[in-house]
Amino acid sequence: MSTVDQNLDAGERYFQKNGLELTQARIATVGDITVRRLLPLRLRRSVGAWCFVDHYGPMSVDGITGMMVPAHPHIGLQTVTWLLAGNVLHRDSLGSEQMIRPGQLNLMTAGRGIAHAEESPVEHDPRLHGVQLWVALPQESRFTQPAFEHHAELPFMGSDGFTITVFLGCLTGTCSPATTFSHLVGAQFVASRDVKTQVAVNPDFEHVVFVLDGTARVAGTDLAPGALLYLPTGHFEIPMAAPAETILLLLGGVPLGEPLLMWWNFVARTPQEIATAVADWRDGRFGEVGGYVGEPLKAPLLRSSMRMSFALRFWSARRARRYMSNEVSVPSRAWQSRALASSLAIRS
């Protein structure tokens, strides 16, 4: 999935006690669809390797086009498509063409570069609800060969009133068959009745929990759609309580420990990598998305948005840690200007 935004950051954060962080999504646009953007955050680029979360719907697409995301490129990431309602058709520059429905997984590994399009088929379901997730590839895997895989069946388990589907990584010994490049977990929790329980998790992972439908209380914090709760490493269990039919997502992983430069549809490490990807897309080197009828997306202008992304990379690790501890405030415009003045000029 693509976005028209150049700056991907989600909403501002406010803090709670005991090291937990709660953020509210900001509203963004993907094609003609409005989404709740929960990740990335201004100073938390990833949770484990998870670096992007868009939640869309539930919405009626009866009698209208529905999802229509033209051909666009990706580098340095995996896209994870997960639906709760509706159906979406995936096409990519490898020649893949795959319909996805609720409970199934589409996983695309961009690696060194791939292009794809996603759209509601002509005869589509009347409702659409889902999430689009990105996983950043670690340094040693960033330039891997692009690939696509579809998993129609995924492992699930019952636990104290929750039906848990593990769509990526592993949770308490239940593992998805999908390809991963780092230690992580992605799981959906559906409450079959009113639930109050402790969910066992890997203490080496940092996690986020958010609600897709209904309401929940997680680690003493009330959640509804549009809120993201972050839990740092060190947790062996996460308390969860939810009424029947609530749906939550749990994402987590070992902290990535690598700086990420995210711009448009690219996850990179340097501005030059972004500039090269933009040029490759402009010059047709990503390949064509077979079967897609329509003009591909054009990359936004590079200069102004890249300057700000690059400036934020100059936010020192020490200052970032102090910010996470609520010891300093969000960087001021004056500080950002000084960072810009000290950074290298980016020539588009």
Helices and strands as residue ranges (DSSP letters): E 13-15, E 21-24, E 26-30, E 33-39, E 50-60, E 68-74, E 77-85, E 88-92, E 97-100, E 105-109, E 114-119, E 127-136, G 139-141, E 147-151, E 156-159, E 162-171, E 174-175, E 184-191, E 195-200, E 206-213, E 216-218, E 221-223, E 227-231, E 237-242, E 247-253, E 261-263, E 266-268, H 271-282, H 303-313, H 317-324, H 333-342
